[in-house]
Amino acid sequence: MALATRTARPSILRLLWQSTVGKKAVMATTGVVMLLYLVVHMLGNLKIFFGAEEFNGYSAWLRTIGAPALHQSWFLWIVRSVLAASVVLHGVAAYQLSRRDIAARPRSYAHKRRRASYATRTMRWGGVILGLFVVWHILDLTTLTVNPRAEAHHPYENLVASFSTWYGGGIYIVAMLALCLHIHHGFWSAAQTLGANSARRDRVLKAAAAALALILTIGFLSVPVAVMTGLVS
């Protein structure tokens, strides 16, 4: 007697990923993870205003977090792995949602969707700029491949050397301006996706998105501007 073949059911995670709602949830969740990292990263960057000893000491301390349970730099690699996964998932979900949106968009609604399309294009190209910047940033200040000084365990000096060049400072400034727009629109989109918005909270959430984008942008831009103007050297 032949055994009936059973059709394998897709997993819940697969069904979630294949759905539009699931992809938006992934984008929102990974966006929150990256946003939390950006806040901590900005606060750490501002230590540069306290001098080389303070900044280099902070950098060395990051490598000892979790000791003795974790070995040297293990915490950093865990954070980097989570961030890398978040960036990849965020980017893939954004690309697939964009393709899905284009395929389902009726041409007769082109004029009505102009405003939404502008926001979508801003997010799309902003994401591309930020993705390329992440690669540059790693090569510049992590692997030191393109850094003008490239001296290991001297993050203060390496950072100053990078921002002392027109291209190093310029790339960073352009990326941070793209980040401002990305956070401003992304924060609001994430709040909608995660169900945090409501008629009463909309105004507060929009103000929070603008304030957060502005604070992070000013915080990040203050470092290269300080180096380029000689305030930090």
Backbone as CSV, one residue per row, in Angstrom:
resi,resn,N_x,N_y,N_z,CA_x,CA_y,CA_z,C_x,C_y,C_z
1,MET,0.851,-1.193,0.000,0.000,0.000,0.000,0.885,1.242,0.000
2,ALA,0.693,2.094,-0.953,1.551,3.284,-1.062,1.208,4.274,0.039
3,LEU,2.245,4.792,0.620,2.076,5.793,1.673,1.762,7.139,1.049
4,ALA,0.785,7.822,1.601,0.413,9.145,1.087,1.515,10.141,1.410
5,THR,1.865,10.893,0.430,2.913,11.905,0.638,2.326,13.120,1.341
6,ARG,3.051,13.606,2.303,2.614,14.773,3.053,3.317,16.029,2.548
7,THR,2.544,17.056,2.354,3.120,18.330,1.924,3.689,19.061,3.138
8,ALA,4.952,19.354,3.076,5.602,20.021,4.199,5.056,21.445,4.350
9,ARG,4.675,21.773,5.560,4.174,23.114,5.819,5.329,24.069,6.087
10,PRO,5.267,25.240,5.511,6.342,26.205,5.772,6.318,26.644,7.227
11,SER,7.475,26.969,7.761,7.576,27.387,9.157,6.930,28.758,9.356
12,ILE,6.649,29.070,10.610,6.052,30.362,10.931,6.977,31.502,10.524
13,LEU,8.282,31.304,10.760,9.251,32.348,10.403,9.269,32.585,8.897
14,ARG,9.161,31.501,8.132,9.159,31.635,6.670,7.907,32.352,6.197
15,LEU,6.762,31.986,6.779,5.515,32.650,6.423,5.564,34.136,6.784
16,LEU,6.154,34.418,7.939,6.287,35.808,8.368,7.159,36.591,7.398
17,TRP,8.274,35.992,6.993,9.198,36.672,6.093,8.586,36.888,4.713
18,GLN,7.783,35.947,4.249,7.200,36.049,2.920,6.075,37.076,2.846
19,SER,5.496,37.438,3.979,4.381,38.380,3.979,4.886,39.819,4.009
20,THR,4.076,40.728,3.464,4.430,42.148,3.479,4.490,42.675,4.902
21,VAL,3.535,42.273,5.723,3.522,42.708,7.131,4.764,42.210,7.853
22,GLY,5.141,40.958,7.563,6.328,40.390,8.203,7.596,41.134,7.833
23,LYS,7.733,41.472,6.562,8.918,42.207,6.111,8.974,43.584,6.762
24,LYS,7.814,44.234,6.877,7.776,45.544,7.530,8.127,45.431,9.005
25,ALA,7.687,44.339,9.640,8.018,44.117,11.044,9.522,43.888,11.223
26,VAL,10.116,43.158,10.289,11.564,42.932,10.326,12.311,44.255,10.170
27,MET,11.850,45.074,9.217,12.480,46.372,9.011,12.373,47.257,10.258
28,ALA,11.185,47.243,10.866,10.974,48.065,12.053,11.842,47.596,13.216
29,THR,11.880,46.278,13.432,12.649,45.727,14.554,14.146,45.954,14.376
30,THR,14.651,45.659,13.183,16.081,45.874,12.941,16.416,47.360,12.962
31,GLY,15.467,48.196,12.542,15.678,49.635,12.604,15.830,50.118,14.034
32,VAL,15.020,49.569,14.935,15.124,49.930,16.357,16.473,49.490,16.923
33,VAL,16.913,48.295,16.556,18.221,47.797,17.019,19.341,48.741,16.582
34,MET,19.326,49.123,15.307,20.361,50.014,14.787,20.266,51.412,15.396
35,LEU,19.042,51.856,15.673,18.849,53.174,16.275,19.431,53.218,17.679
36,LEU,19.197,52.172,18.468,19.759,52.102,19.814,21.285,52.119,19.757
37,TYR,21.834,51.397,18.784,23.294,51.395,18.621,23.799,52.786,18.275
38,LEU,23.091,53.491,17.399,23.518,54.828,16.984,23.551,55.800,18.160
39,VAL,22.566,55.698,19.048,22.532,56.577,20.225,23.764,56.336,21.095
40,VAL,24.054,55.063,21.368,25.229,54.722,22.200,26.514,55.122,21.490
41,HIS,26.579,54.875,20.194,27.772,55.196,19.408,28.033,56.698,19.378
42,MET,26.969,57.476,19.243,27.130,58.935,19.238,27.666,59.428,20.579
43,LEU,27.115,58.914,21.679,27.578,59.321,23.007,29.052,58.970,23.197
44,GLY,29.446,57.808,22.675,30.854,57.426,22.764,31.738,58.330,21.927
45,ASN,31.271,58.710,20.741,32.047,59.602,19.882,32.303,60.958,20.529
46,LEU,31.344,61.427,21.314,31.479,62.748,21.935,32.589,62.794,22.979
47,LYS,33.079,61.638,23.391,34.207,61.598,24.333,35.484,62.162,23.714
48,ILE,35.473,62.331,22.404,36.656,62.877,21.751,36.936,64.303,22.218
49,PHE,35.903,64.994,22.695,36.067,66.368,23.167,36.775,66.429,24.524
50,PHE,36.972,65.267,25.157,37.670,65.219,26.441,39.138,64.846,26.287
51,GLY,39.598,64.705,25.039,41.013,64.463,24.805,41.338,63.037,24.398
52,ALA,42.584,62.853,23.960,43.023,61.551,23.446,43.008,60.478,24.521
53,GLU,43.449,60.815,25.719,43.518,59.809,26.785,42.134,59.268,27.125
54,GLU,41.154,60.163,27.236,39.787,59.753,27.556,39.194,58.902,26.431
55,PHE,39.387,59.344,25.188,38.798,58.640,24.055,39.454,57.275,23.860
56,ASN,40.774,57.223,23.923,41.477,55.955,23.755,41.169,54.995,24.911
57,GLY,41.003,55.554,26.110,40.654,54.729,27.259,39.266,54.115,27.107
58,TYR,38.351,54.904,26.594,36.994,54.403,26.346,37.023,53.283,25.309
59,SER,37.803,53.466,24.256,37.921,52.449,23.214,38.503,51.155,23.771
60,ALA,39.505,51.284,24.643,40.113,50.094,25.253,39.121,49.398,26.182
61,TRP,38.304,50.184,26.892,37.318,49.612,27.806,36.279,48.776,27.058
62,LEU,35.898,49.219,25.860,34.920,48.474,25.068,35.388,47.046,24.800
63,ARG,36.688,46.861,24.696,37.233,45.535,24.400,37.234,44.624,25.617
64,THR,36.981,45.170,26.802,37.019,44.367,28.027,35.625,44.109,28.599
65,ILE,34.583,44.624,27.948,33.225,44.420,28.450,32.899,42.927,28.491
66,GLY,32.365,42.489,29.625,31.997,41.085,29.795,33.075,40.230,30.403
67,ALA,34.287,40.792,30.597,35.382,40.031,31.204,35.072,39.804,32.695
68,PRO,35.481,38.680,33.246,36.250,37.593,32.609,35.388,36.538,31.917
69,ALA,34.059,36.694,31.964,33.198,35.700,31.300,33.454,35.666,29.801
70,LEU,33.691,36.843,29.217,33.995,36.936,27.798,35.457,37.277,27.600
71,HIS,36.043,36.709,26.554,37.432,37.006,26.240,37.546,38.398,25.617
72,GLN,38.767,38.848,25.418,39.048,40.158,24.846,38.302,40.366,23.524
73,SER,37.540,41.447,23.455,36.841,41.882,22.250,35.650,41.004,21.857
74,TRP,35.325,39.985,22.656,34.194,39.137,22.298,32.893,39.941,22.271
75,PHE,32.732,40.828,23.239,31.516,41.644,23.291,31.372,42.466,22.013
76,LEU,32.484,43.058,21.571,32.448,43.861,20.352,32.032,43.019,19.155
77,TRP,32.550,41.805,19.089,32.209,40.953,17.954,30.750,40.495,18.008
78,ILE,30.219,40.309,19.205,28.797,39.976,19.336,27.945,41.137,18.826
79,VAL,28.307,42.355,19.243,27.585,43.550,18.798,27.695,43.699,17.288
80,ARG,28.886,43.507,16.751,29.091,43.629,15.315,28.275,42.591,14.549
81,SER,28.178,41.389,15.082,27.413,40.332,14.413,25.929,40.670,14.385
82,VAL,25.414,41.163,15.523,24.002,41.553,15.590,23.720,42.702,14.624
83,LEU,24.629,43.669,14.588,24.460,44.811,13.688,24.525,44.380,12.230
84,ALA,25.477,43.505,11.911,25.610,43.036,10.526,24.341,42.312,10.084
85,ALA,23.807,41.460,10.966,22.571,40.750,10.646,21.413,41.728,10.484
86,SER,21.372,42.748,11.341,20.301,43.750,11.265,20.375,44.538,9.961
87,VAL,21.583,44.925,9.580,21.768,45.689,8.341,21.344,44.865,7.128
88,VAL,21.766,43.595,7.090,21.433,42.733,5.953,19.927,42.498,5.873
89,LEU,19.310,42.145,6.995,17.865,41.898,7.008,17.078,43.157,6.651
90,HIS,17.528,44.296,7.181,16.876,45.573,6.912,16.951,45.911,5.418
91,GLY,18.139,45.743,4.861,18.337,46.066,3.448,17.579,45.135,2.519
92,VAL,17.630,43.834,2.798,16.936,42.856,1.944,15.433,43.069,2.014
93,ALA,14.904,43.280,3.224,13.470,43.507,3.375,13.041,44.787,2.654
94,ALA,13.851,45.832,2.757,13.535,47.101,2.087,13.520,46.919,0.578
95,TYR,14.499,46.194,0.047,14.568,45.969,-1.401,13.364,45.163,-1.886
96,GLN,13.039,44.096,-1.170,11.931,43.242,-1.591,10.588,43.967,-1.485
97,LEU,10.431,44.776,-0.448,9.196,45.557,-0.319,9.088,46.593,-1.436
98,SER,10.227,47.172,-1.800,10.232,48.159,-2.882,9.822,47.516,-4.199
99,ARG,10.368,46.334,-4.487,10.016,45.627,-5.721,8.545,45.211,-5.699
100,ARG,8.065,44.793,-4.545,6.666,44.388,-4.417,5.739,45.582,-4.614
101,ASP,6.149,46.733,-4.098,5.342,47.943,-4.225,5.259,48.404,-5.681
102,ILE,6.401,48.338,-6.391,6.434,48.745,-7.793,5.562,47.818,-8.642
103,ALA,5.624,46.517,-8.362,4.868,45.549,-9.140,3.354,45.703,-8.939
104,ALA,2.958,46.163,-7.748,1.529,46.268,-7.435,0.969,47.660,-7.652
105,ARG,1.804,48.614,-8.084,1.354,50.006,-8.187,0.594,50.256,-9.493
106,PRO,-0.664,50.634,-9.420,-1.426,50.972,-10.641,-0.934,52.296,-11.214
107,ARG,-0.782,52.365,-12.517,-0.277,53.597,-13.123,-1.248,54.756,-12.973
108,SER,-2.526,54.476,-12.871,-3.513,55.543,-12.769,-3.407,56.314,-11.467
109,TYR,-2.665,55.742,-10.478,-2.527,56.410,-9.190,-1.182,57.118,-9.058
110,ALA,-0.505,57.292,-10.160,0.844,57.860,-10.109,0.861,59.232,-9.472
111,HIS,-0.076,60.115,-9.839,-0.078,61.470,-9.298,-0.478,61.488,-7.830
112,LYS,-1.391,60.618,-7.451,-1.821,60.574,-6.061,-0.724,60.061,-5.152
113,ARG,0.168,59.246,-5.695,1.217,58.642,-4.875,2.527,59.404,-4.954
114,ARG,2.508,60.595,-5.549,3.760,61.325,-5.747,4.465,61.592,-4.424
115,ARG,3.687,62.033,-3.409,4.285,62.362,-2.127,4.897,61.132,-1.464
116,ALA,4.139,60.010,-1.483,4.653,58.777,-0.886,5.865,58.272,-1.647
117,SER,5.843,58.422,-2.989,6.975,57.966,-3.793,8.229,58.767,-3.475
118,TYR,8.064,60.072,-3.190,9.218,60.903,-2.836,9.849,60.391,-1.549
119,ALA,9.012,60.084,-0.562,9.536,59.563,0.703,10.221,58.218,0.490
120,THR,9.622,57.375,-0.356,10.201,56.067,-0.641,11.558,56.198,-1.319
121,ARG,11.641,57.106,-2.309,12.923,57.302,-3.001,13.976,57.844,-2.045
122,THR,13.565,58.747,-1.158,14.510,59.310,-0.179,15.060,58.217,0.706
123,MET,14.186,57.349,1.198,14.617,56.249,2.048,15.505,55.275,1.280
124,ARG,15.128,55.013,0.013,15.873,54.043,-0.791,17.296,54.521,-1.043
125,TRP,17.431,55.744,-1.555,18.766,56.249,-1.858,19.551,56.581,-0.596
126,GLY,18.831,57.005,0.442,19.501,57.223,1.722,20.075,55.929,2.252
127,GLY,19.323,54.837,2.093,19.810,53.538,2.530,21.036,53.092,1.751
128,VAL,21.043,53.373,0.439,22.208,53.018,-0.388,23.440,53.803,0.060
129,ILE,23.256,55.102,0.299,24.368,55.946,0.761,24.905,55.446,2.086
130,LEU,24.012,55.121,3.009,24.438,54.646,4.322,25.117,53.285,4.231
131,GLY,24.621,52.421,3.340,25.261,51.126,3.159,26.689,51.265,2.665
132,LEU,26.894,52.136,1.679,28.253,52.376,1.165,29.122,53.018,2.231
133,PHE,28.521,53.902,3.036,29.279,54.550,4.103,29.747,53.541,5.154
134,VAL,28.887,52.582,5.483,29.275,51.571,6.474,30.536,50.833,6.017
135,VAL,30.585,50.493,4.727,31.772,49.821,4.183,32.992,50.720,4.317
136,TRP,32.844,51.996,3.934,33.955,52.949,4.045,34.389,53.116,5.500
137,HIS,33.425,53.249,6.391,33.705,53.489,7.809,34.498,52.330,8.411
138,ILE,34.135,51.107,8.034,34.863,49.932,8.520,36.290,49.927,7.995
139,LEU,36.437,50.213,6.698,37.782,50.240,6.102,38.630,51.372,6.679
140,ASP,37.978,52.441,7.092,38.693,53.615,7.585,39.095,53.483,9.053
141,LEU,38.133,53.158,9.925,38.400,53.226,11.365,38.363,51.887,12.092
142,THR,38.029,50.803,11.383,38.059,49.482,12.030,39.238,48.661,11.529
143,THR,39.277,48.409,10.237,40.418,47.668,9.684,41.597,48.578,9.382
144,LEU,41.362,49.898,9.336,42.396,50.925,9.069,43.008,50.787,7.687
145,THR,42.299,50.135,6.778,42.824,49.893,5.436,43.059,51.187,4.668
146,VAL,42.143,52.155,4.794,42.253,53.404,4.035,42.544,54.599,4.945
147,ASN,42.819,54.341,6.210,43.069,55.443,7.143,44.444,56.060,6.906
148,PRO,44.558,57.392,6.903,45.841,58.042,6.638,46.917,57.721,7.676
149,ARG,46.518,57.463,8.921,47.483,57.174,9.976,47.624,55.678,10.189
150,ALA,46.491,54.993,10.332,46.444,53.526,10.432,47.352,52.982,11.528
151,GLU,47.173,53.486,12.743,47.961,53.015,13.884,47.023,52.302,14.849
152,ALA,47.232,51.000,15.032,46.350,50.196,15.866,46.341,50.691,17.309
153,HIS,45.169,50.601,17.940,44.969,50.971,19.345,45.171,52.463,19.610
154,HIS,45.042,53.273,18.570,45.100,54.730,18.717,43.892,55.343,17.982
155,PRO,42.672,55.039,18.450,41.467,55.492,17.747,41.349,57.010,17.656
156,TYR,41.785,57.725,18.683,41.697,59.186,18.659,42.526,59.737,17.502
157,GLU,43.774,59.308,17.430,44.677,59.790,16.392,44.211,59.374,14.993
158,ASN,43.695,58.151,14.872,43.197,57.682,13.578,41.977,58.483,13.122
159,LEU,41.079,58.779,14.079,39.885,59.537,13.748,40.241,60.954,13.309
160,VAL,41.141,61.588,14.043,41.575,62.943,13.690,42.245,62.942,12.320
161,ALA,43.057,61.930,12.064,43.737,61.842,10.766,42.731,61.698,9.632
162,SER,41.689,60.901,9.844,40.675,60.693,8.802,39.904,61.972,8.510
163,PHE,39.432,62.645,9.566,38.617,63.843,9.381,39.439,65.073,9.009
164,SER,40.743,64.958,9.073,41.606,66.067,8.659,41.714,66.156,7.139
165,THR,41.289,65.098,6.449,41.290,65.106,4.984,39.922,65.561,4.496
166,TRP,39.891,66.226,3.345,38.618,66.748,2.832,37.651,65.626,2.498
167,TYR,38.195,64.502,1.981,37.319,63.414,1.586,36.808,62.633,2.804
168,GLY,37.659,62.472,3.823,37.232,61.760,5.023,36.105,62.483,5.735
169,GLY,36.304,63.782,5.948,35.263,64.574,6.583,34.041,64.733,5.706
170,GLY,34.261,64.907,4.399,33.159,65.101,3.470,32.252,63.885,3.369
171,ILE,32.844,62.708,3.276,32.059,61.473,3.196,31.210,61.306,4.453
172,TYR,31.809,61.587,5.596,31.102,61.434,6.873,29.924,62.406,6.962
173,ILE,30.139,63.650,6.559,29.075,64.664,6.635,27.903,64.299,5.728
174,VAL,28.193,63.894,4.495,27.127,63.499,3.561,26.334,62.320,4.126
175,ALA,27.053,61.348,4.696,26.393,60.169,5.253,25.501,60.539,6.432
176,MET,25.962,61.470,7.278,25.164,61.852,8.443,23.918,62.643,8.049
177,LEU,24.001,63.409,6.974,22.810,64.106,6.484,21.798,63.102,5.928
178,ALA,22.297,62.071,5.257,21.416,61.004,4.771,20.806,60.263,5.953
179,LEU,21.599,60.084,7.003,21.113,59.415,8.209,19.975,60.200,8.848
180,CYS,20.089,61.526,8.845,19.058,62.388,9.425,17.713,62.135,8.746
181,LEU,17.695,62.147,7.422,16.455,61.918,6.678,15.938,60.496,6.890
182,HIS,16.866,59.550,6.949,16.492,58.150,7.101,15.827,57.915,8.456
183,ILE,16.399,58.481,9.501,15.846,58.305,10.843,14.507,59.019,10.969
184,HIS,14.427,60.211,10.402,13.201,60.992,10.518,12.004,60.244,9.932
185,HIS,12.188,59.675,8.746,11.092,58.939,8.110,10.980,57.531,8.678
186,GLY,12.122,56.897,8.947,12.121,55.513,9.414,11.524,55.340,10.798
187,PHE,11.776,56.303,11.686,11.239,56.223,13.042,9.717,56.223,13.011
188,TRP,9.162,57.111,12.201,7.716,57.210,12.077,7.137,55.946,11.445
189,SER,7.795,55.420,10.421,7.330,54.198,9.767,7.376,53.008,10.723
190,ALA,8.468,52.937,11.523,8.600,51.836,12.481,7.506,51.904,13.541
191,ALA,7.187,53.110,14.006,6.130,53.283,15.004,4.792,52.807,14.451
192,GLN,4.509,53.115,13.185,3.270,52.661,12.561,3.228,51.142,12.432
193,THR,4.358,50.568,11.995,4.420,49.125,11.802,4.246,48.370,13.111
194,LEU,4.875,48.861,14.178,4.820,48.188,15.476,3.567,48.540,16.268
195,GLY,2.712,49.377,15.682,1.444,49.703,16.318,1.539,50.695,17.451
196,ALA,2.609,51.496,17.490,2.783,52.458,18.576,2.048,53.763,18.315
197,ASN,1.627,53.967,17.070,0.982,55.237,16.741,-0.525,55.177,17.006
198,SER,-1.102,56.332,17.203,-2.544,56.470,17.363,-2.890,57.917,17.066
199,ALA,-4.165,58.218,16.996,-4.578,59.591,16.705,-4.031,60.568,17.745
200,ARG,-3.958,60.129,18.984,-3.478,61.007,20.050,-1.957,61.127,20.058
201,ARG,-1.287,60.013,19.694,0.168,60.008,19.796,0.884,60.436,18.531
202,ASP,0.173,60.590,17.424,0.806,60.900,16.147,1.681,62.145,16.226
203,ARG,1.152,63.217,16.794,1.906,64.466,16.857,3.160,64.306,17.699
204,VAL,3.046,63.584,18.804,4.194,63.356,19.683,5.246,62.513,18.978
205,LEU,4.809,61.469,18.279,5.745,60.594,17.578,6.463,61.322,16.448
206,LYS,5.738,62.167,15.724,6.366,62.934,14.650,7.395,63.907,15.215
207,ALA,7.055,64.556,16.338,8.000,65.477,16.978,9.210,64.712,17.499
208,ALA,8.979,63.516,18.056,10.075,62.693,18.563,11.002,62.256,17.436
209,ALA,10.416,61.901,16.276,11.215,61.498,15.114,12.106,62.640,14.655
210,ALA,11.541,63.836,14.586,12.319,65.006,14.152,13.411,65.342,15.155
211,ALA,13.068,65.298,16.454,14.037,65.641,17.500,15.174,64.622,17.545
212,LEU,14.831,63.348,17.448,15.849,62.296,17.485,16.790,62.401,16.297
213,ALA,16.222,62.623,15.105,17.052,62.767,13.907,17.980,63.964,14.037
214,LEU,17.462,65.076,14.566,18.260,66.292,14.708,19.379,66.111,15.733
215,ILE,19.049,65.515,16.882,20.055,65.317,17.936,21.178,64.409,17.461
216,LEU,20.810,63.297,16.826,21.836,62.368,16.348,22.701,63.009,15.260
217,THR,22.080,63.750,14.374,22.835,64.386,13.297,23.814,65.416,13.853
218,ILE,23.348,66.267,14.758,24.225,67.279,15.364,25.347,66.607,16.144
219,GLY,24.992,65.558,16.902,26.001,64.854,17.687,27.084,64.233,16.830
220,PHE,26.674,63.551,15.767,27.658,62.910,14.885,28.453,63.942,14.090
221,LEU,27.786,64.983,13.595,28.483,65.984,12.781,29.437,66.840,13.594
222,SER,29.204,66.961,14.896,30.059,67.814,15.722,31.504,67.334,15.735
223,VAL,31.708,66.031,15.580,33.069,65.478,15.629,33.888,65.854,14.394
224,PRO,33.442,65.540,13.168,34.242,65.944,12.004,34.369,67.455,11.871
225,VAL,33.314,68.196,12.208,33.385,69.659,12.131,34.434,70.191,13.105
226,ALA,34.488,69.605,14.311,35.488,70.033,15.296,36.905,69.763,14.811
227,VAL,37.099,68.630,14.168,38.430,68.296,13.640,38.782,69.196,12.466
228,MET,37.842,69.407,11.565,38.100,70.203,10.344,38.320,71.686,10.669
229,THR,37.762,72.145,11.782,37.956,73.560,12.176,39.098,73.743,13.166
230,GLY,39.748,72.652,13.562,40.897,72.758,14.461,40.546,72.732,15.933
231,LEU,39.248,72.609,16.269,38.868,72.558,17.678,39.389,71.290,18.341
232,VAL,39.407,70.210,17.574,39.985,68.946,18.038,41.138,68.611,17.110
233,SER,42.288,68.327,17.718,43.462,68.012,16.877,44.400,67.068,17.612
